[in-house]
Amino acid sequence: MGKLLAIDGLNIVRRVYEANVEPDSSAKAESALRHSIASFKKLLAMHQPTHVLPAFDFGGHTWRHDLYPQYREKREAMPDVLRERLPDFYVQLATLGLKVVSVPEVEADDVIATAVMRWLAEGRGDAVVASTDKDLHVLIAHGAVLWDHFKSEWHDSKWVEDKFGVPPEKLTDLLALMGDVSDSIPGVSKVGVKTAAKLLQSYGDIDRIMAGAGILKDSLGERLRKDSAQLAVSRKLVELKSDVRMGVTWNMLAFDAMQTT
């Protein structure tokens, strides 16, 4: 059996870059990418995958902007000094035997979700996702596990329940209810992770929550009714696509560990 290692590329690069508190500069970008290459090598050595998907955001307009023009409008853009060096970084990854996948109009999360769900559905073996992105934790419900490279810890179903109060299969609904300030996803006003988890524990899913919202006479019921339209949009925004045309085959993602030695 094989093992797919899906790496959320910018999750590593941006976090490494931002860990350095120095002002933006070419030297800072070069240092971050040098350390990022070391991180990739460490991931490969630790997980010993048969296939590797290094997924990177293409950048710019996505299908989520078509659905909600305000999507990510307040997110700080990637520094130019870092973005300009990404093509050279991709070349360095190629020397490790890795095929970078970056698809216009979709995000790396969608690429990873498509690949992981397809890999598991085809019964090809284990799937490991290297990322700290909360959205990707829904893939645990499909049989994947997540690896937090920065904390060196595994995230499984128990981790998700301890962290969010719901199992992985309910995580998308929870994220829709609470919204996401960093991505400008509205959710329901004044609903945080604890309230969202309690609603899902009581009702099961968003459809049942909204079906019961009409009989809730408190302020929460009022907010659910008032924000029903934006909740519906938020639900679509947080849901990962699983039908991305990635432009690669499994053979193209096959990894030979001897290339990194």
ABEGO torsion letter per residue (X at the ends): XBBBBBBBAAAAAAAAAAABABBBBAAAAAAAAAAAAAAAAAAAAAAGBABBBBBBBAEEBBAAAAABAABGAABBBBBAAAAAAAAAAAAAAAAAGBBBBBBBGBBAAAAAAAAAAAAAAAGAEBBBBBBABAAAAAAAAAGBBBBBAAAGBBBBAAAAAAAAGBBAAAAAAAAAAAEBAAAGBAEBBGBBAAAAAAAAAAAGBAAAAAAAAAABABAAAAAAAAAAAAAAAAAAAABBBAABBAGBBAAAABBBAAAAX
